[in-house]
Amino acid sequence: MAEALRVAIAGLGTVGASVVKVLRDHRATLLRQCGRPIEVVAVAARDRSRDRGIDLSGLDWFDDAAEMAARADADVIVELIGGAEGKARQTVEAALSAGRHVVTANKALLAAHGVAIARRAETAGLLVNFEAAVAGGIPVIKVLRESLAGNTPSRVYGILNGTCNYILTRMEQEGLSFADCLSDAQRLGYAEADPTFDIEGHDTAHKLSILTSLAFGTEVAADRIYMEGISNISQADIRAANELGYRIKLLGVAQRTDSGIEQRVHPTMVPLSSVIAQVHGVSNAVAIETDLLGELLLSGPGAGGRATASAVVGDIADIAKARPGFQHGPVFGHAAAALQPYRQAEMRSHAGGYFIRLTVHDRVGVFAAIARRMAENGISLESIVQRAHAATEAQKNVILVTHETTEASVRLAVDAITQDGILTEKVQVIRIERAN
Ligand SMILES: NC(=O)c1ccc[n+]([C@@H]2O[C@H](COP(=O)([O-])OP(=O)(O)OC[C@H]3O[C@@H](n4cnc5c(N)ncnc54)[C@H](OP(=O)(O)O)[C@@H]3O)[C@@H](O)[C@H]2O)c1
């Protein structure tokens, strides 16, 4: 039989323990697919005494994951610790220094240090596979890196955070408040004790930075992404969206425009009839638009031990199948040395439709004042409707849907309306995204 691929796993939490289990339970299938066995030879975590529901006897145990990456008798180091710095980063760097391939699920690490890691790996002729880092079990990295070679993507967008999608889905389906849905998500283990990272869009931004690099051949730059979270989405927004034929989703969008590459994370109105609007609960989805293909949409489980392990095991199997002597493809689908520092389009130049919800004093002339401010800023309206959903009799909700305009114009119009003193609450602005 061909020689086994020896694997060392750093981190034995939700994902790490599932990976060990899947590699064992699916050993025979993997042997048939890869033509050689895959053996876990070593593991590392913090607490050796913790019961992880897996038998660790016969495996080398390391308290220090970076030491394991340097010293274990392994061909591949699988980093499943998490975090942009500290032990996860040291482990990946030690693995590459020791000439071992890397598999990781760590979007935070790749968003912060992806280009440097890719350079080191490519110089050393090593693989860094990271399918699980974006959208969990959905095989989107491989699609962008390999299957779409020759295509020129124009837009990549998606639902990349299951916690936010779970909250928005329950708010819409059950009429619950944001706060109630968030505490349920925490109780069910979908949201962290400190949920800021998920609900304010940081997690989506990390994943979007990786997708942008793969799609457009640019450097990974998560800290430059425009970001708005979902914490100010109310029932009034959700109901108005539905009445107008839209559903609210937190999307990450990267798009090629005349003024550069736009990268943005924010609540978005998508048509109720679109495929992405049907992605509910903790599921994720990624849409890719290219010149050759039109639009492709992948959806499925974005998290969870088994689904994420599916992606990690697929990455390990790819290394098992790699033929000795063959040059490995670049980590981000374009040679790391050729990844471009890119011109990022400013958010002010974003062009699209807008949903604007104004809560106003119920007075004569308010409608006319709003329409005037829109006209002054060159914004043409698709619809303007008055809704009775405001909190008191003395207030009205006025909902505008604009034709394509720019972010800069909308901001100017909203500022002018705010100065006019007709509002009783802060204006809500939600961008409308074209989706099939
Ligand atoms: N969970 C998901 O659904 C999911 C989905 C996609 C991607 N990911 C990514 O997968 C990675 C792992 O996530 P997870 O949910 O499995 O995390 P987790 O359940 O918190 O597990 C983390 C593991 O890392 C170990 N660890 C932490 N610090 C360490 C250190 N300094 N040295 C050695 N080991 C250390 C922990 O050891 P102890 O067990 O001894 O404490 C634990 O076994 C993260 O990058 C995450 O973003 C997760």
The ligand as a Gaussian input file, in Angstrom:
#p B3LYP/6-31G(d) Opt

LIG

0 1
 N      -16.910000      26.108000      15.000000
 C      -17.239000      26.283000      13.724000
 O      -18.357000      25.980000      13.307000
 C      -16.230000      26.846000      12.766000
 C      -16.597000      27.016000      11.404000
 C      -15.651000      27.496000      10.483000
 C      -14.390000      27.811000      10.929000
 N      -14.073000      27.667000      12.261000
 C      -12.702000      27.997000      12.671000
 O      -12.078000      26.834000      13.162000
 C      -11.146000      27.177000      14.169000
 C      -11.454000      26.383000      15.436000
 O      -12.770000      26.688000      15.859000
 P      -13.523000      25.834000      16.981000
 O      -14.945000      26.272000      16.943000
 O      -13.212000      24.391000      16.850000
 O      -12.846000      26.411000      18.317000
 P      -12.889000      25.791000      19.787000
 O      -14.028000      24.837000      19.941000
 O      -12.801000      26.953000      20.717000
 O      -11.535000      24.960000      19.884000
 C      -10.263000      25.558000      19.955000
 C       -9.245000      24.496000      20.291000
 O       -7.978000      25.108000      20.302000
 C       -7.272000      24.737000      21.472000
 N       -6.398000      25.825000      21.877000
 C       -6.720000      27.076000      22.217000
 N       -5.616000      27.774000      22.532000
 C       -4.574000      26.931000      22.376000
 C       -3.180000      27.045000      22.552000
 N       -2.631000      28.182000      22.962000
 N       -2.436000      25.956000      22.299000
 C       -2.976000      24.791000      21.885000
 N       -4.295000      24.628000      21.690000
 C       -5.080000      25.680000      21.952000
 C       -8.347000      24.485000      22.530000
 O       -7.788000      23.611000      23.518000
 P       -8.647000      23.052000      24.761000
 O       -9.730000      22.216000      24.152000
 O       -7.674000      22.222000      25.536000
 O       -9.138000      24.250000      25.482000
 C       -9.447000      23.849000      21.667000
 O       -9.257000      22.467000      21.581000
 C      -11.238000      28.702000      14.327000
 O      -10.264000      29.319000      13.520000
 C      -12.619000      29.015000      13.789000
 O      -12.731000      30.331000      13.289000
 C      -14.957000      27.175000      13.165000

